[in-house]
């Protein structure tokens, strides 16, 4: 006898209370195995597949794609122990149904990447009937005098990673195969889809105006007023909503101040070239700056801190968990390098590269996105010189790095062309005064200009 089990959205950890349904991975009536992913959701931290701990037949789904679901709300109901009539009547498929449903009690696993084995998470989905879903056959063509040659299949591949990009294109009637991606290796990003939508709307609006003007010129009448396009409304939810709330809270609670200085980065670039000899792992410029930050925090530990507003205490933290900004097609994400103060430049470079790649594929876990103690923000990649960034609450400081550009500079008493960078430092004025912040920034600038100073901290 079948027992209907309700599977609710589990607690995703890190204080998250809701998630947005990105894509359903099963249909009603489909047979699912234990730990098979049934839905892909986006939280304020990351995008994850949610596996169902029950094996059986999906009898209902709750929520449309794009809907927000609170923790504890039902996702699907599964008839545990049930076998569809066509599956039960087919002796050749009955074995498949039994294999799918053999672990009806549930696994107790929660999330892919959070306890569910890779083998279970990637198990092949089976539809009622015990076989893989067959392709739909087109209706036979109407009789005609001449045979119609079949159309050649479209074999073009679509370079898309994010399901959000696919959904956005689908909802707006865009063919991704017609777009050219601006990402690495032609990867289609969210900005590419948004640009295509804007271009189509502009072309449509232009055609409408031309039609009105043309009609007026023929009839001699004045052209009718063209209705203004409606404003676009973008929900502040998911990662965008979480970032907005954090920024607002930072501005409300933290009395921040910013200081900045120009530095000659010529020697830092030369040191990086010397490190990157053939046959050795590459060291990124961001990793070198991260190592400068950990050395500066060792000298000024009061900046690796947070403020407990309940107890009215400054809490100085023993370990440096370094966050750094990474741009993805889902927006700005800040992965965190754990125990950055214990890592070498080479180790920092490898870990930052790993976290950046995982962030762009949407696979970062909540633990890799939280509990940072200091943030390094390299906005120079956008081609700008300076910025006054908002502190990543509840941290106490952030170092910003602008672009490195060739500029006239007085070097050893003579005017020369040097590689100059602007460094900005935003800090919580509750944890320190201006002298401490200025000392921190000056030490960072000195290390950028004379990388050999880092040898004193090794």
Protein Blocks (a to p, Z undefined) as FASTA:
>chain_A
ZZddddddddebjhiabdcdfbdcbdehiacdehiafbdcddfkbccddddfbdcddfbd
eddehiacdehiafbdcdehiacfklmmmmklmmmmmmmmmmmnogoiabehiapafklm
mpccddehiiacdddddddddddfbdcddddddfbdcddfblklmmmmmmnopafklpcc
fbehhiacfklmmmmmmmmmmmmmmmmmmmmmmmmmmnopacdddddddddddddehjll
mmmmmmmmmmmmmccddddddddfklmmmmmmmmmgghiacddfklmmmmmmmmmmmmmm
mlmccddfklopacddfbdcdddddddfkbccddddehkllpcfklmmmmmmmmmmmmmn
opacfklmgoiabdcddfklnopabdcdddddfbfbdcdddddddddddeehiacddddd
dddddddfklpcfklmmmmmmmmmmmmmmmmlmmmmZZ
